[in-house]
């Protein structure tokens, strides 16, 4: 997704460079002429170094900004939930990582990454709402823009929220 700005792949740049160097070693074996070997190796090493540096430079700032957004949004909510909900509470979340980690609570994953049962429901936000009603979590922790139909739902009330003005970590912008 464009909004992620490469933050999920930037950290594997070093691994890609190592794989490229191994590839260069194999290419050198296939080329018989010494001058062509040196030229091919130099070209491939230059391309590998250029790619590693440019990808790293391009993703470092975006990754740092995204991490800051996650800490100020999901991290803050996770800490709030740890401090303000019972230890046995169940949370239904559409972004489980930092919230699950910092809250220490049982998580129902509305994206289906770790709670596969949701995949049996209609693949839409309406299906998510039916799933939420069926599972009856103690708390619902979602991006409001992702679930506008819940704004006036009688079974929901806002108990906490976080506003992140320069959100770079999620698809939904709350400004």
C-alpha positions in Angstrom: 0.0 0.0 0.0 1.3 3.4 -0.9 0.6 4.9 2.6 3.2 2.5 4.1 6.0 4.1 2.2 8.2 0.9 2.2 8.4 0.6 6.0 7.8 -3.2 5.8 10.5 -3.8 3.2 13.2 -1.2 4.1 14.6 -3.4 6.9 15.4 -6.2 4.4 17.7 -4.0 2.2 20.8 -5.4 3.8 19.6 -9.0 3.2 18.9 -8.1 -0.4 22.4 -6.8 -0.8 23.9 -10.0 0.6 21.8 -12.1 -1.8 23.0 -9.8 -4.6 26.6 -10.3 -3.7 26.1 -14.1 -3.7 24.5 -13.7 -7.1 27.5 -11.7 -8.3 29.8 -14.6 -7.3 27.7 -17.0 -9.3 27.6 -14.7 -12.4 31.4 -14.4 -12.3 31.7 -18.2 -12.5 29.6 -18.2 -15.7 31.7 -15.6 -17.5 34.9 -16.9 -18.9 36.8 -13.8 -20.0 38.7 -12.1 -17.1 38.0 -8.6 -18.3 34.2 -9.3 -18.7 34.2 -10.9 -15.2 35.7 -7.8 -13.6 33.4 -5.5 -15.6 30.2 -7.5 -14.7 31.2 -7.8 -11.0 32.0 -4.0 -10.9 28.7 -3.2 -12.5 26.6 -5.5 -10.3 28.4 -4.4 -7.1 27.8 -0.7 -8.0 24.2 -1.4 -8.7 23.8 -3.3 -5.5 25.5 -0.6 -3.4 23.4 2.1 -5.1 20.2 0.3 -4.5 21.1 -0.5 -0.9 22.0 3.1 -0.1 19.0 4.7 -1.9 16.4 2.3 -0.5 17.8 2.8 3.0 17.9 6.5 2.7 14.4 6.6 1.2 12.9 4.4 3.9 14.7 5.5 7.1 12.7 8.8 7.5 9.4 7.2 6.6 10.0 4.3 8.9 10.9 6.6 11.8 7.8 8.7 11.2 5.6 5.6 11.0 7.1 4.3 14.2 6.4 7.6 15.9 2.8 7.6 14.7 2.3 4.0 15.9 3.8 4.8 19.3 1.6 7.9 19.7 -1.5 6.2 18.5 -1.6 2.4 19.1 1.1 2.4 21.7 -0.7 5.1 23.7 -4.0 3.2 23.5 -2.3 0.0 24.5 -0.8 1.7 27.6 -4.2 3.3 28.4 -5.9 -0.1 28.1 -3.3 -1.7 30.4 -3.9 0.9 33.0 -7.7 1.3 32.7 -9.2 -2.1 31.8 -9.4 -5.3 33.8 -6.6 -7.8 33.2 -9.0 -10.4 31.8 -10.6 -7.9 29.3 -11.0 -8.9 25.7 -10.3 -6.3 23.0 -11.6 -6.4 19.4 -9.1 -4.4 17.3 -8.5 -3.8 13.6 -4.8 -3.0 14.3 -3.5 -5.5 16.8 0.3 -5.1 17.0 1.2 -2.3 19.5 -2.2 -2.4 21.1 -2.0 -6.1 21.9 1.7 -5.8 23.0 1.3 -2.9 25.3 -2.2 -3.7 26.7 -1.4 -7.3 27.6 -5.0 -8.1 26.9 -6.6 -10.9 24.9 -7.1 -9.7 21.4 -9.8 -10.5 18.8 -8.3 -9.5 15.4 -10.8 -7.9 13.1 -8.3 -8.1 10.2 -8.2 -11.9 10.5 -4.4 -12.2 10.9 -4.6 -14.1 14.2 -8.4 -14.5 14.6 -9.3 -16.6 11.6 -12.9 -17.1 12.6 -13.7 -13.6 11.3 -13.0 -14.8 7.8 -16.2 -16.9 7.8 -18.2 -13.7 8.1 -19.2 -11.4 5.2 -16.0 -9.7 3.9 -17.0 -6.2 4.7 -17.3 -3.8 7.6 -20.9 -5.0 8.0 -19.6 -8.5 8.5 -17.2 -7.2 11.1 -20.0 -5.7 13.0 -21.9 -9.0 13.1 -18.7 -10.7 14.2 -18.3 -8.1 17.0 -21.8 -8.6 18.1 -21.4 -12.4 18.1 -18.1 -12.4 20.0 -19.1 -9.6 22.5 -15.6 -8.2 23.3 -15.3 -6.1 26.4 -13.7 -3.2 24.4 -13.6 -2.3 20.7 -10.5 -0.5 19.6 -10.8 0.6 16.0 -10.0 3.5 13.6 -13.3 5.4 13.6 -13.0 6.2 9.9 -12.9 2.5 9.2 -16.2 1.8 11.0 -18.4 4.9 10.5 -21.5 2.8 11.1 -20.5 2.3 14.7 -20.5 6.0 15.6 -24.0 5.9 16.8 -24.3 2.2 17.6 -26.2 1.7 20.8 -23.7 -1.0 22.0 -20.7 1.3 21.6 -19.5 4.4 23.5 -16.2 6.1 23.3 -14.1 5.8 26.5 -10.7 6.8 25.1 -9.2 8.1 21.9 -5.9 9.3 20.5 -5.5 12.0 17.9 -2.4 11.9 15.8 -2.0 15.1 13.7 0.7 13.8 11.4 -0.4 10.2 11.1 1.8 8.3 8.7 1.3 4.7 9.9 -2.3 4.0 8.9 -4.5 4.4 5.9 -7.0 6.4 7.8 -6.3 10.0 8.6 -8.1 11.5 11.6 -7.5 15.2 11.2 
